[in-house]
Amino acid sequence: MTKPNSHTSTEFDPKHRVVGAVILVLFAVVFLPMILRHNPPDPKNSVAPSGFGGDKGKVFVSKITPAQGQAAPPSTQKSAPIPEPVEIVRPKTIAVAKKPKPIVTPPSVATGGNWLVRIGTFSQKDNAKRIVTALKAKGFAPKTGTIKSAKGTATRVWVGPFKKRDKAVLVRRQILKETGQEGLIVATP
């Protein structure tokens, strides 16, 4: 028959204790860093509690009743005047766009429509002349203007102005198809 088991239910095998200890250590290694890692909230992204500042119309009135008994002797020291509450005014944040460098253009450009197809801005005049020549050869009427940049004077090349944006989009597609130059549609003042 079978041999009776030498271990009874009240005895503990040392192997079981070692396995249990290893499991506890593994859990500690895995979960303790997650528990102890605490990232403080970013004050820029924090939101004030909903009760903060929402009770502007409510007034708290307390009832002060005089105490029965002897009054304390008056203080001999002069106390500093208590400043009155000051209303905190938070400045409104206004996004200010940087003004682009002014474009020096001939007066005839300003009298046209509202849209331009800007071909590019070139720091070397020879490159601008080459683009203008290629555009004229394909039947477009390019215009140029000089602007001042951080690196010196640059030449800007554009086609237009057009009264409607749709016309500028159409011309931009034609320029891309004919010359390979990808223009930028720009609104004029």
Backbone hydrogen bonds in HBPLUS format (Angstrom, degrees):
<---DONOR---> <-ACCEPTOR-->    atom                        ^
c    i                          cat <-CA-CA->   ^        H-A-AA   ^      H-
h    n   atom  resd res      DA  || num        DHA   H-A  angle D-A-AA Bond
n    s   type  num  typ     dist DA aas  dist angle  dist       angle   num
A0011-GLU N   A0008-THR O   3.26 MM   3  5.67 155.7  2.32 111.5 117.9     1
A0016-HIS N   A0013-ASP O   3.08 MM   3  5.55 131.7  2.32 111.3 122.3     2
A0018-VAL N   A0014-PRO O   3.11 MM   4  6.40 156.8  2.16 149.5 155.3     3
A0019-VAL N   A0015-LYS O   2.97 MM   4  6.21 164.2  2.00 152.5 156.5     4
A0020-GLY N   A0016-HIS O   2.98 MM   4  6.12 158.4  2.02 144.6 150.8     5
A0021-ALA N   A0017-ARG O   2.93 MM   4  6.14 153.4  2.00 145.6 152.8     6
A0022-VAL N   A0018-VAL O   2.96 MM   4  6.21 157.8  2.01 151.2 156.9     7
A0023-ILE N   A0019-VAL O   3.04 MM   4  6.28 157.9  2.09 148.7 154.3     8
A0024-LEU N   A0020-GLY O   3.04 MM   4  6.29 158.0  2.09 146.9 152.6     9
A0025-VAL N   A0021-ALA O   2.99 MM   4  6.24 157.4  2.04 149.4 155.4    10
A0026-LEU N   A0022-VAL O   2.97 MM   4  6.21 158.5  2.02 150.0 155.7    11
A0027-PHE N   A0023-ILE O   3.01 MM   4  6.27 163.1  2.04 151.8 156.0    12
A0028-ALA N   A0024-LEU O   3.00 MM   4  6.20 155.0  2.06 145.1 152.3    13
A0029-VAL N   A0025-VAL O   2.90 MM   4  6.15 156.5  1.96 150.9 157.0    14
A0030-VAL N   A0026-LEU O   2.97 MM   4  6.17 153.7  2.04 150.4 157.2    15
A0031-PHE N   A0027-PHE O   2.86 MM   4  5.84 172.1  1.87 155.1 157.9    16
A0032-LEU N   A0028-ALA O   3.04 MM   4  5.31 153.4  2.11 131.2 138.9    17
A0035-ILE N   A0031-PHE O   3.05 MM   4  6.29 149.9  2.14 150.7 159.7    18
A0036-LEU N   A0032-LEU O   2.82 MM   4  5.93 166.1  1.84 162.0 165.3    19
A0037-ARG N   A0033-PRO O   2.97 MM   4  5.73 137.4  2.15 135.8 144.7    20
A0045-ASN N   A0042-ASP O   3.09 MM   3  5.52 132.7  2.33 108.7 120.1    21
A0052-PHE N   A0049-PRO O   2.99 MM   3  5.39 153.8  2.06 113.2 121.5    22
A0058-LYS N   A0055-ASP O   3.30 MM   3  5.37 147.0  2.42 100.5 109.6    23
A0109-VAL N   A0106-PRO O   3.21 MM   3  5.95 154.3  2.28 120.9 126.2    24
A0112-GLY N   A0109-VAL O   3.35 MM   3  5.80 170.8  2.36 115.4 118.1    25
A0114-ASN N   A0162-PHE O   2.89 MM  48  5.96 124.3  2.21 131.9 134.8    26
A0188-THR N   A0114-ASN O   2.69 MM  74  4.94 163.1  1.72 136.6 139.5    27
A0115-TRP N   A0162-PHE O   2.93 MM  47  4.99 151.2  2.02 146.5 153.4    28
A0162-PHE N   A0115-TRP O   2.69 MM  47  4.99 146.7  1.80 141.4 152.6    29
A0116-LEU N   A0186-VAL O   2.79 MM  70  5.17 155.8  1.85 153.5 161.5    30
A0186-VAL N   A0116-LEU O   2.88 MM  70  5.17 161.8  1.92 143.0 148.9    31
A0117-VAL N   A0159-VAL O   2.90 MM  42  5.17 161.2  1.93 156.6 162.0    32
A0159-VAL N   A0117-VAL O   2.87 MM  42  5.17 151.1  1.95 137.0 146.3    33
A0118-ARG N   A0184-LEU O   2.65 MM  66  4.93 156.9  1.71 159.3 150.9    34
A0184-LEU N   A0118-ARG O   2.73 MM  66  4.93 152.3  1.81 135.9 145.5    35
A0119-ILE N   A0157-VAL O   2.82 MM  38  5.46 145.7  1.94 134.9 145.5    36
A0120-GLY N   A0157-VAL O   3.34 MM  37  5.51 159.6  2.38 142.8 143.1    37
A0157-VAL N   A0120-GLY O   2.84 MM  37  5.51 168.1  1.86 167.5 170.7    38
A0122-PHE N   A0155-THR O   2.67 MM  33  5.09 170.6  1.68 152.0 151.4    39
A0155-THR N   A0122-PHE O   2.68 MM  33  5.09 168.0  1.70 155.0 155.2    40
A0127-ASN N   A0124-GLN O   3.20 MM   3  5.66 127.3  2.49 107.4 118.6    41
A0128-ALA N   A0124-GLN O   3.42 MM   4  6.83 157.6  2.47 147.0 153.0    42
A0129-LYS N   A0125-LYS O   2.87 MM   4  6.15 159.2  1.91 154.9 160.6    43
A0130-ARG N   A0126-ASP O   2.97 MM   4  6.15 153.4  2.04 145.0 152.0    44
A0131-ILE N   A0127-ASN O   3.09 MM   4  6.36 156.0  2.15 147.4 152.9    45
A0132-VAL N   A0128-ALA O   2.95 MM   4  6.19 161.2  1.98 151.3 156.7    46
A0133-THR N   A0129-LYS O   2.92 MM   4  6.09 159.5  1.96 148.9 154.1    47
A0134-ALA N   A0130-ARG O   3.06 MM   4  6.27 157.0  2.11 143.6 149.7    48
A0135-LEU N   A0131-ILE O   2.91 MM   4  6.15 157.0  1.97 151.3 157.6    49
A0136-LYS N   A0132-VAL O   2.93 MM   4  6.14 159.1  1.97 150.6 156.2    50
A0137-ALA N   A0133-THR O   2.99 MM   4  6.16 151.6  2.07 144.5 152.3    51
A0138-LYS N   A0134-ALA O   3.27 MM   4  6.50 134.8  2.48 137.0 147.4    52
A0138-LYS N   A0135-LEU O   3.19 MM   3  5.22 133.1  2.42  95.8 108.0    53
A0140-PHE N   A0135-LEU O   3.00 MM   5  5.35 158.6  2.05 154.1 147.1    54
A0139-GLY N   A0136-LYS O   3.11 MM   3  5.13 160.9  2.15 103.7 109.4    55
A0143-LYS N   A0158-TRP O   2.75 MM  15  5.45 161.2  1.78 164.1 169.8    56
A0158-TRP N   A0143-LYS O   2.98 MM  15  5.45 160.0  2.02 151.8 156.9    57
A0145-GLY N   A0156-ARG O   2.99 MM  11  5.26 138.1  2.17 142.8 152.9    58
A0156-ARG N   A0145-GLY O   2.72 MM  11  5.26 171.9  1.72 167.2 168.9    59
A0147-ILE N   A0154-ALA O   2.87 MM   7  5.36 159.2  1.92 150.0 156.1    60
A0154-ALA N   A0147-ILE O   2.83 MM   7  5.36 164.3  1.86 157.9 162.0    61
A0149-SER N   A0152-GLY O   2.64 MM   3  5.17 168.1  1.65 160.0 164.2    62
A0152-GLY N   A0149-SER O   3.17 MM   3  5.17 165.4  2.19 105.9 109.3    63
A0168-ALA N   A0164-LYS O   3.41 MM   4  6.81 154.1  2.48 141.4 148.1    64
A0169-VAL N   A0165-ARG O   2.88 MM   4  6.22 152.8  1.95 154.3 162.2    65
A0170-LEU N   A0166-ASP O   3.00 MM   4  6.24 156.8  2.06 145.9 151.9    66
A0171-VAL N   A0167-LYS O   2.96 MM   4  6.22 161.9  1.99 151.5 155.8    67
A0172-ARG N   A0168-ALA O   2.90 MM   4  6.04 154.4  1.96 144.3 151.9    68
A0173-ARG N   A0169-VAL O   3.03 MM   4  6.30 155.2  2.10 147.3 153.0    69
A0174-GLN N   A0170-LEU O   3.03 MM   4  6.35 154.6  2.10 146.6 153.8    70
A0175-ILE N   A0171-VAL O   2.88 MM   4  6.13 159.0  1.92 153.5 158.8    71
A0176-LEU N   A0172-ARG O   2.98 MM   4  6.20 158.6  2.03 147.7 153.4    72
A0177-LYS N   A0173-ARG O   2.93 MM   4  6.13 156.1  1.98 146.3 153.0    73
A0178-GLU N   A0174-GLN O   2.81 MM   4  5.94 161.7  1.84 152.9 158.0    74
A0179-THR N   A0175-ILE O   2.84 MM   4  5.63 165.7  1.86 148.0 152.9    75
A0180-GLY N   A0176-LEU O   2.99 MM   4  4.45 131.7  2.23 108.7 120.9    76
